[in-house]
Amino acid sequence: MSEATIGDVARRAGVSATTVSRFLAGQSVRAADTIRAAVEELDYRPSPVARSLRSGRTRSIALVVPDVTNPFFAAVVKGAEAVARQDDYNLCLYNTDENVDREVSVLADLVGRVDGLILAPTVESDEAPLRAHQAGLPVVFLDREIGGSPMFDAVLVDNAGGSRRAAEHLLDLGHRRIAIVNGTKHSTPGRQRREGFLETLKSRGVEPPEAYQELGDFREESGYQSVMRLLALEHPPTAIYVTNNLMTVGALRALHDIGVRVPDQVSLVGFDDLQLAALLQPPLTVVDRPMEEQGALAMRLLLGRLHETQDSAPRRIVLETKLLVRGSTAPPRDPAPIAATRNATAATRHPFHTSHRRPT
């Protein structure tokens, strides 16, 4: 069955197509009740193209993220898309691959093509969001900010508080040889999670040496290589805090490849809950946050901006995090040295085992 057209509605209501078009645009017209009844009877749906021409809007919103493979951003997309759909907006997803130049190019292309933008900036020194804002594109920050950005709405989480709880948990268990595997310090999560963790350790009299402070890039491979280096130390840590989910996957892979037992030899805490974290053996202790809610709130802020007739003060929402204590953390014990475990594993591993990587 063919879909009804604006002409069908006009004939059913006994008015001109122009009158129907004015009614659909929200203008006051004669026979409004008759037109409304005709629209409902015919189940008429105005085409997106026609609506955008009348309103001057595209009915599209861009969500620009640094790593589309990160499960966190998948949850964010789900939350944002659900809200956008309720307001009849389309959501377009863009991936910058943690590359500032790529982000600059994407944002420049989006001006004039979408009605608004939700952005997780690659680094805190980004200038591209400012240029997009100056070009008239409403911008809401997700999970990250840029330096001197009070003009933007933002939906964040308490990164420092989550890291503080992770540090206190490990300290309360009795750990003192504690390492951190962090993402880039030039992004909001990387900076805040590192600062919150190290400041809490210092307040309790524990200052990790530089060798215990690994710097990754929020990718799985950097988590793997970082943990391999930590476990190769003469005095490896008894506990490791990994500041995002993909690096945590890499850390788990490194521990598995070497044969280090969790938590018997090393306790492990990650940031962001993984879908299978509770099913691992042992289940993984993590700092958790409301990921879908972050995306939904960012979309609501942006839609609010699009519907406002006057600008209001920027809104900054910070959501709480919580520590989910599971089986991957325990008091430090006196296990066989990790070096002996590593050597024994290397001696029994098949020489063509492809997942084993030597520490660099």
Secondary structure, DSSP 8 states (H G I E B T S, - for coil): -----HHHHHHHHTS-HHHHHHHHTT---TTHHHHHHHHHHHT----HHHHHHHHS---EEEEEES-TTSHHHHHHHHHHHHHHHHTT-EEEEEE-TT-HHHHHHHHHHHTTTSSEEEE--SSTT--HHHHHHHTT--EEEES---TT-TTSEEEEE-HHHHHHHHHHHHHHHT--SEEEEE--TTSHHHHHHHHHHHHHHHHTT----GGGEEE--SSHHHHHHHHHHHHTSSS--SEEEESSHHHHHHHHHHHHHHT--TTTT-EEEEES--TTGGGSSS--EEEE--HHHHHHHHHHHHHHHHH-SS-----EEEE--EEE--TT-------S-HHHHHHHHHHHS-TT-TT-----
